[in-house]
Amino acid sequence: MALPAKPTRATTHNYEIEGKLNALSFKRFDVVSDDSDHCFRKNGPDCIIKTASKAHKKIMKEWRILEKHLPDSIFVRVYENRTELLRAVIVGAAGTPYHNGLYFFDFYFPPDYPTRPPRVYYHSCGLKLNPNLYSDGRVCLSLLNTWPGKKFEMWNPNESTVLQILVSIQALVLNEKPYFNEPGHGIFGRAIWENRSKAYNEDVFLLSCKTMLLLLRRPPKNFEVFVRNHFRDRADSILRACIAYMDGSVRVGYHGNNNENDGSSSSSLSSVEVSEKFKASMEKLYSELLIAFQKSGASVGNFVERLKIEKKTTTSRLQVVVKKKNKKSWISKRVFSKLKKVLTFLRFGRGKADVRSNGIVGT
């Protein structure tokens, strides 16, 4: 593959969002200059790749591959003056608990690249939402030599690429049943493991929603517009998923899948069991997401009205319950008061004397 002496900027691409084209295009691959918040930017001068080195030539080849072959759901930024750095974001796939989420990764190419694989840091926001992605940013993947694997699964200097790493993370790590990524978590199909997987998906979706909120508050540099527009355009789908999961009409993690109910059948859309803990947490997050999406410019009027109606209904129900409780309490107090008077009458004074005189109680 012939490569230019210097990297070129990619042409503008429109990316697809829920079957529609985003009004503001965002390049899937681009060269930028601001690396101020990159995880590996503080590496010493010895780590900077020299232009004439073998590593630099390999990185330029990587750039060209990414420029031409990135899928619609992955976006990359490389740095004009720091060719050893790269940032990528992966959009969570439909039919997984990561659907519509954004997952950012910082790459660092060592001076002897590609002899060694790049180092990868996951922007976790302090949350662990996958067995392979740690809250401290570690990424466990055979292709990165950070996890044991068969020879063909490990990094190959002659064949492995950054694109392969990104696609592997999307397909193998951010999958529909991440619980089974952890060794020792059983196998598909066994009831006990499947139930644990479903519970894990509930936790993952909640953490993904929290990640959305944190990214909206503080988006990574060079992706500020992308983050805002992404959640603006996908707010409807995300909020619908929240409602479907809370209502139990769709198994958590299957919204957007062809078989949404439980991954195998879509005929009984009201039979999915969801934990009360998940519902309570989701209700709180739903309100926070609604506000955040509204600030990003999303059209969420219908969801706002739905929330108002639900709050009004909940308040009315609570008032009825309190009223019934107060009524029962008043009746109980009245009965107790009368009973107390009767007992007092029987045990003291004239009542006690009359009882004894009639021979009911012995003297």
TORTIRO-544073 format. One record per residue (C-alpha): x, y, z; residue number from 1; residue in one letter. Coordinates in steps of 0.5 Angstrom, whole numbers. Example, Ala and Ser with C-alpha at 12.3 -4.5 7.8 and 13.67 -1.06 7.14 Angstrom:
BEGIN
r px 25	py -9	pz 16	num 1	residu A
r px 27	py -2	pz 14	num 2	residu S
END
This chain:
BEGIN
r px 0	py 0	pz 0	num 1	residu M
r px 3	py 7	pz -2	num 2	residu A
r px 3	py 12	pz 3	num 3	residu L
r px 4	py 19	pz 3	num 4	residu P
r px 10	py 22	pz 6	num 5	residu A
r px 6	py 26	pz 11	num 6	residu K
r px -1	py 25	pz 14	num 7	residu P
r px -7	py 27	pz 10	num 8	residu T
r px -14	py 30	pz 13	num 9	residu R
r px -19	py 25	pz 12	num 10	residu A
r px -25	py 28	pz 8	num 11	residu T
r px -32	py 29	pz 12	num 12	residu T
r px -36	py 23	pz 13	num 13	residu H
r px -43	py 23	pz 16	num 14	residu N
r px -45	py 18	pz 21	num 15	residu Y
r px -51	py 14	pz 21	num 16	residu E
r px -56	py 15	pz 28	num 17	residu I
r px -62	py 11	pz 28	num 18	residu E
r px -63	py 10	pz 21	num 19	residu G
r px -62	py 18	pz 20	num 20	residu K
r px -56	py 22	pz 18	num 21	residu L
r px -54	py 27	pz 23	num 22	residu N
r px -55	py 34	pz 21	num 23	residu A
r px -47	py 36	pz 23	num 24	residu L
r px -42	py 31	pz 20	num 25	residu S
r px -36	py 29	pz 24	num 26	residu F
r px -30	py 26	pz 21	num 27	residu K
r px -29	py 19	pz 23	num 28	residu R
r px -22	py 20	pz 22	num 29	residu F
r px -18	py 27	pz 23	num 30	residu D
r px -11	py 30	pz 25	num 31	residu V
r px -12	py 35	pz 31	num 32	residu V
r px -7	py 39	pz 35	num 33	residu S
r px -9	py 39	pz 42	num 34	residu D
r px -7	py 33	pz 46	num 35	residu D
r px -7	py 37	pz 53	num 36	residu S
r px -12	py 32	pz 56	num 37	residu D
r px -9	py 25	pz 53	num 38	residu H
r px -7	py 20	pz 58	num 39	residu C
r px 0	py 19	pz 56	num 40	residu F
r px 2	py 26	pz 54	num 41	residu R
r px 6	py 27	pz 60	num 42	residu K
r px 11	py 21	pz 57	num 43	residu N
r px 18	py 23	pz 57	num 44	residu G
r px 22	py 26	pz 51	num 45	residu P
r px 25	py 19	pz 50	num 46	residu D
r px 18	py 16	pz 48	num 47	residu C
r px 17	py 21	pz 42	num 48	residu I
r px 17	py 18	pz 36	num 49	residu I
r px 22	py 20	pz 31	num 50	residu K
r px 20	py 22	pz 24	num 51	residu T
r px 25	py 17	pz 20	num 52	residu A
r px 24	py 11	pz 25	num 53	residu S
r px 21	py 5	pz 23	num 54	residu K
r px 16	py 6	pz 28	num 55	residu A
r px 14	py 13	pz 25	num 56	residu H
r px 13	py 9	pz 18	num 57	residu K
r px 9	py 4	pz 22	num 58	residu K
r px 4	py 9	pz 25	num 59	residu I
r px 3	py 13	pz 18	num 60	residu M
r px 1	py 6	pz 15	num 61	residu K
r px -4	py 5	pz 21	num 62	residu E
r px -7	py 12	pz 20	num 63	residu W
r px -8	py 11	pz 13	num 64	residu R
r px -12	py 4	pz 15	num 65	residu I
r px -16	py 8	pz 20	num 66	residu L
r px -18	py 13	pz 15	num 67	residu E
r px -20	py 9	pz 10	num 68	residu K
r px -23	py 3	pz 14	num 69	residu H
r px -26	py 5	pz 20	num 70	residu L
r px -33	py 3	pz 21	num 71	residu P
r px -39	py 8	pz 22	num 72	residu D
r px -39	py 7	pz 30	num 73	residu S
r px -32	py 8	pz 31	num 74	residu I
r px -28	py 15	pz 31	num 75	residu F
r px -21	py 17	pz 32	num 76	residu V
r px -17	py 23	pz 33	num 77	residu R
r px -9	py 23	pz 32	num 78	residu V
r px -4	py 29	pz 34	num 79	residu Y
r px 0	py 33	pz 29	num 80	residu E
r px 6	py 34	pz 33	num 81	residu N
r px 5	py 27	pz 37	num 82	residu R
r px 5	py 22	pz 33	num 83	residu T
r px 5	py 17	pz 38	num 84	residu E
r px -1	py 19	pz 41	num 85	residu L
r px -8	py 17	pz 39	num 86	residu L
r px -15	py 17	pz 42	num 87	residu R
r px -21	py 13	pz 39	num 88	residu A
r px -29	py 13	pz 41	num 89	residu V
r px -33	py 7	pz 40	num 90	residu I
r px -41	py 7	pz 40	num 91	residu V
r px -44	py 2	pz 44	num 92	residu G
r px -48	py -3	pz 39	num 93	residu A
r px -55	py -5	pz 39	num 94	residu A
r px -57	py -11	pz 43	num 95	residu G
r px -52	py -10	pz 48	num 96	residu T
r px -53	py -6	pz 55	num 97	residu P
r px -48	py -1	pz 52	num 98	residu Y
r px -52	py 1	pz 46	num 99	residu H
r px -52	py 8	pz 45	num 100	residu N
r px -46	py 9	pz 50	num 101	residu G
r px -40	py 12	pz 48	num 102	residu L
r px -33	py 9	pz 50	num 103	residu Y
r px -27	py 13	pz 50	num 104	residu F
r px -20	py 10	pz 49	num 105	residu F
r px -13	py 13	pz 49	num 106	residu D
r px -7	py 10	pz 45	num 107	residu F
r px 1	py 10	pz 46	num 108	residu Y
r px 5	py 7	pz 41	num 109	residu F
r px 12	py 5	pz 44	num 110	residu P
r px 19	py 7	pz 41	num 111	residu P
r px 20	py 0	pz 38	num 112	residu D
r px 13	py -1	pz 35	num 113	residu Y
r px 10	py -5	pz 32	num 114	residu P
r px 15	py -10	pz 36	num 115	residu T
r px 11	py -9	pz 42	num 116	residu R
r px 3	py -7	pz 42	num 117	residu P
r px 1	py 0	pz 44	num 118	residu P
r px -1	py 1	pz 51	num 119	residu R
r px -9	py 3	pz 52	num 120	residu V
r px -12	py 7	pz 57	num 121	residu Y
r px -20	py 7	pz 58	num 122	residu Y
r px -23	py 13	pz 60	num 123	residu H
r px -27	py 9	pz 66	num 124	residu S
r px -30	py 16	pz 69	num 125	residu C
r px -28	py 11	pz 75	num 126	residu G
r px -33	py 6	pz 74	num 127	residu L
r px -32	py -1	pz 72	num 128	residu K
r px -38	py -3	pz 67	num 129	residu L
r px -34	py -9	pz 64	num 130	residu N
r px -30	py -15	pz 66	num 131	residu P
r px -24	py -13	pz 61	num 132	residu N
r px -25	py -5	pz 63	num 133	residu L
r px -22	py -3	pz 70	num 134	residu Y
r px -24	py 3	pz 73	num 135	residu S
r px -17	py 5	pz 73	num 136	residu D
r px -17	py 5	pz 66	num 137	residu G
r px -13	py -2	pz 65	num 138	residu R
r px -16	py -6	pz 58	num 139	residu V
r px -15	py -13	pz 59	num 140	residu C
r px -15	py -16	pz 52	num 141	residu L
r px -10	py -22	pz 49	num 142	residu S
r px -9	py -18	pz 43	num 143	residu L
r px -6	py -12	pz 47	num 144	residu L
r px -2	py -18	pz 51	num 145	residu N
r px -5	py -16	pz 57	num 146	residu T
r px -9	py -22	pz 58	num 147	residu W
r px -7	py -30	pz 56	num 148	residu P
r px -9	py -32	pz 50	num 149	residu G
r px -7	py -37	pz 44	num 150	residu K
r px -2	py -35	pz 40	num 151	residu K
r px -6	py -33	pz 34	num 152	residu F
r px -10	py -29	pz 39	num 153	residu E
r px -4	py -25	pz 41	num 154	residu M
r px 0	py -19	pz 38	num 155	residu W
r px 3	py -20	pz 32	num 156	residu N
r px 8	py -15	pz 30	num 157	residu P
r px 7	py -17	pz 22	num 158	residu N
r px 0	py -17	pz 22	num 159	residu E
r px -4	py -14	pz 28	num 160	residu S
r px -7	py -7	pz 27	num 161	residu T
r px -10	py -1	pz 31	num 162	residu V
r px -16	py -2	pz 27	num 163	residu L
r px -16	py -10	pz 29	num 164	residu Q
r px -16	py -8	pz 37	num 165	residu I
r px -22	py -3	pz 36	num 166	residu L
r px -26	py -8	pz 33	num 167	residu V
r px -24	py -13	pz 38	num 168	residu S
r px -26	py -9	pz 44	num 169	residu I
r px -33	py -7	pz 40	num 170	residu Q
r px -35	py -14	pz 38	num 171	residu A
r px -31	py -18	pz 44	num 172	residu L
r px -31	py -14	pz 50	num 173	residu V
r px -37	py -9	pz 49	num 174	residu L
r px -42	py -15	pz 48	num 175	residu N
r px -49	py -17	pz 49	num 176	residu E
r px -47	py -22	pz 55	num 177	residu K
r px -41	py -19	pz 58	num 178	residu P
r px -41	py -23	pz 65	num 179	residu Y
r px -39	py -29	pz 61	num 180	residu F
r px -32	py -25	pz 59	num 181	residu N
r px -30	py -26	pz 66	num 182	residu E
r px -26	py -33	pz 67	num 183	residu P
r px -30	py -38	pz 71	num 184	residu G
r px -37	py -35	pz 70	num 185	residu H
r px -40	py -41	pz 67	num 186	residu G
r px -42	py -42	pz 60	num 187	residu I
r px -48	py -40	pz 56	num 188	residu F
r px -55	py -43	pz 57	num 189	residu G
r px -54	py -46	pz 64	num 190	residu R
r px -60	py -42	pz 68	num 191	residu A
r px -56	py -40	pz 74	num 192	residu I
r px -51	py -37	pz 70	num 193	residu W
r px -56	py -34	pz 65	num 194	residu E
r px -59	py -31	pz 71	num 195	residu N
r px -53	py -28	pz 74	num 196	residu R
r px -51	py -25	pz 67	num 197	residu S
r px -58	py -22	pz 67	num 198	residu K
r px -57	py -18	pz 73	num 199	residu A
r px -50	py -16	pz 71	num 200	residu Y
r px -53	py -13	pz 65	num 201	residu N
r px -58	py -9	pz 69	num 202	residu E
r px -51	py -6	pz 73	num 203	residu D
r px -48	py -5	pz 67	num 204	residu V
r px -53	py -1	pz 64	num 205	residu F
r px -54	py 3	pz 70	num 206	residu L
r px -46	py 5	pz 70	num 207	residu L
r px -47	py 6	pz 62	num 208	residu S
r px -52	py 11	pz 64	num 209	residu C
r px -48	py 15	pz 69	num 210	residu K
r px -42	py 15	pz 64	num 211	residu T
r px -47	py 18	pz 59	num 212	residu M
r px -48	py 24	pz 64	num 213	residu L
r px -41	py 25	pz 66	num 214	residu L
r px -39	py 25	pz 59	num 215	residu L
r px -44	py 31	pz 58	num 216	residu L
r px -41	py 34	pz 64	num 217	residu R
r px -34	py 34	pz 62	num 218	residu R
r px -33	py 31	pz 54	num 219	residu P
r px -26	py 29	pz 52	num 220	residu P
r px -22	py 34	pz 48	num 221	residu K
r px -23	py 34	pz 41	num 222	residu N
r px -30	py 31	pz 42	num 223	residu F
r px -34	py 36	pz 45	num 224	residu E
r px -39	py 37	pz 39	num 225	residu V
r px -39	py 30	pz 38	num 226	residu F
r px -41	py 28	pz 45	num 227	residu V
r px -47	py 33	pz 45	num 228	residu R
r px -49	py 32	pz 38	num 229	residu N
r px -49	py 24	pz 39	num 230	residu H
r px -53	py 24	pz 46	num 231	residu F
r px -58	py 30	pz 43	num 232	residu R
r px -59	py 25	pz 37	num 233	residu D
r px -60	py 19	pz 41	num 234	residu R
r px -64	py 21	pz 47	num 235	residu A
r px -70	py 19	pz 44	num 236	residu D
r px -67	py 12	pz 43	num 237	residu S
r px -64	py 12	pz 50	num 238	residu I
r px -70	py 14	pz 54	num 239	residu L
r px -74	py 9	pz 51	num 240	residu R
r px -70	py 4	pz 53	num 241	residu A
r px -70	py 6	pz 60	num 242	residu C
r px -77	py 6	pz 60	num 243	residu I
r px -78	py -1	pz 57	num 244	residu A
r px -73	py -4	pz 62	num 245	residu Y
r px -76	py -1	pz 68	num 246	residu M
r px -83	py -3	pz 65	num 247	residu D
r px -80	py -10	pz 64	num 248	residu G
r px -83	py -10	pz 57	num 249	residu S
r px -75	py -11	pz 54	num 250	residu V
r px -70	py -15	pz 58	num 251	residu R
r px -64	py -11	pz 60	num 252	residu V
r px -59	py -10	pz 54	num 253	residu G
r px -64	py -12	pz 48	num 254	residu Y
r px -67	py -6	pz 46	num 255	residu H
r px -65	py -5	pz 39	num 256	residu G
r px -65	py -12	pz 38	num 257	residu N
r px -69	py -16	pz 33	num 258	residu N
r px -72	py -20	pz 39	num 259	residu N
r px -72	py -15	pz 44	num 260	residu E
r px -76	py -19	pz 50	num 261	residu N
r px -70	py -24	pz 52	num 262	residu D
r px -66	py -25	pz 46	num 263	residu G
r px -70	py -31	pz 44	num 264	residu S
r px -77	py -29	pz 43	num 265	residu S
r px -81	py -23	pz 42	num 266	residu S
r px -88	py -25	pz 43	num 267	residu S
r px -89	py -24	pz 51	num 268	residu S
r px -87	py -17	pz 51	num 269	residu L
r px -89	py -16	pz 59	num 270	residu S
r px -86	py -22	pz 62	num 271	residu S
r px -79	py -20	pz 63	num 272	residu V
r px -77	py -20	pz 71	num 273	residu E
r px -73	py -14	pz 73	num 274	residu V
r px -70	py -13	pz 80	num 275	residu S
r px -73	py -7	pz 85	num 276	residu E
r px -66	py -5	pz 86	num 277	residu K
r px -65	py -3	pz 78	num 278	residu F
r px -72	py 0	pz 78	num 279	residu K
r px -71	py 5	pz 83	num 280	residu A
r px -64	py 7	pz 81	num 281	residu S
r px -66	py 7	pz 74	num 282	residu M
r px -72	py 12	pz 76	num 283	residu E
r px -67	py 17	pz 79	num 284	residu K
r px -62	py 16	pz 73	num 285	residu L
r px -68	py 17	pz 68	num 286	residu Y
r px -70	py 24	pz 71	num 287	residu S
r px -62	py 26	pz 71	num 288	residu E
r px -61	py 24	pz 63	num 289	residu L
r px -68	py 27	pz 61	num 290	residu L
r px -65	py 34	pz 64	num 291	residu I
r px -58	py 33	pz 61	num 292	residu A
r px -61	py 31	pz 54	num 293	residu F
r px -65	py 37	pz 54	num 294	residu Q
r px -59	py 41	pz 56	num 295	residu K
r px -56	py 38	pz 50	num 296	residu S
r px -61	py 41	pz 45	num 297	residu G
r px -65	py 34	pz 45	num 298	residu A
r px -73	py 34	pz 43	num 299	residu S
r px -75	py 31	pz 50	num 300	residu V
r px -82	py 34	pz 51	num 301	residu G
r px -86	py 28	pz 51	num 302	residu N
r px -81	py 24	pz 56	num 303	residu F
r px -82	py 31	pz 60	num 304	residu V
r px -90	py 30	pz 60	num 305	residu E
r px -89	py 23	pz 62	num 306	residu R
r px -85	py 24	pz 68	num 307	residu L
r px -90	py 30	pz 70	num 308	residu K
r px -96	py 25	pz 69	num 309	residu I
r px -92	py 19	pz 73	num 310	residu E
r px -90	py 24	pz 79	num 311	residu K
r px -97	py 26	pz 79	num 312	residu K
r px -100	py 19	pz 79	num 313	residu T
r px -95	py 17	pz 85	num 314	residu T
r px -96	py 23	pz 89	num 315	residu T
r px -104	py 22	pz 89	num 316	residu S
r px -103	py 14	pz 90	num 317	residu R
r px -98	py 16	pz 96	num 318	residu L
r px -104	py 21	pz 99	num 319	residu Q
r px -109	py 16	pz 98	num 320	residu V
r px -105	py 11	pz 102	num 321	residu V
r px -103	py 16	pz 107	num 322	residu V
r px -111	py 18	pz 108	num 323	residu K
r px -113	py 10	pz 109	num 324	residu K
r px -107	py 10	pz 114	num 325	residu K
r px -109	py 16	pz 118	num 326	residu N
r px -117	py 13	pz 118	num 327	residu K
r px -115	py 6	pz 120	num 328	residu K
r px -110	py 10	pz 126	num 329	residu S
r px -116	py 14	pz 128	num 330	residu W
r px -121	py 8	pz 128	num 331	residu I
r px -116	py 4	pz 132	num 332	residu S
r px -115	py 10	pz 137	num 333	residu K
r px -122	py 10	pz 138	num 334	residu R
r px -123	py 3	pz 139	num 335	residu V
r px -117	py 3	pz 144	num 336	residu F
r px -120	py 9	pz 148	num 337	residu S
r px -127	py 5	pz 149	num 338	residu K
r px -124	py -1	pz 151	num 339	residu L
r px -119	py 2	pz 156	num 340	residu K
r px -126	py 6	pz 159	num 341	residu K
r px -129	py -1	pz 160	num 342	residu V
r px -123	py -4	pz 163	num 343	residu L
r px -122	py 1	pz 168	num 344	residu T
r px -130	py 1	pz 169	num 345	residu F
r px -129	py -7	pz 171	num 346	residu L
r px -123	py -6	pz 175	num 347	residu R
r px -124	py 0	pz 179	num 348	residu F
r px -129	py 3	pz 183	num 349	residu G
r px -137	py 1	pz 182	num 350	residu R
r px -135	py -3	pz 177	num 351	residu G
r px -131	py -8	pz 181	num 352	residu K
r px -135	py -8	pz 187	num 353	residu A
r px -142	py -10	pz 183	num 354	residu D
r px -138	py -15	pz 179	num 355	residu V
r px -136	py -18	pz 186	num 356	residu R
r px -143	py -17	pz 189	num 357	residu S
r px -146	py -21	pz 183	num 358	residu N
r px -141	py -27	pz 185	num 359	residu G
r px -137	py -27	pz 178	num 360	residu I
r px -131	py -26	pz 182	num 361	residu V
r px -129	py -29	pz 189	num 362	residu G
r px -128	py -25	pz 195	num 363	residu T
END
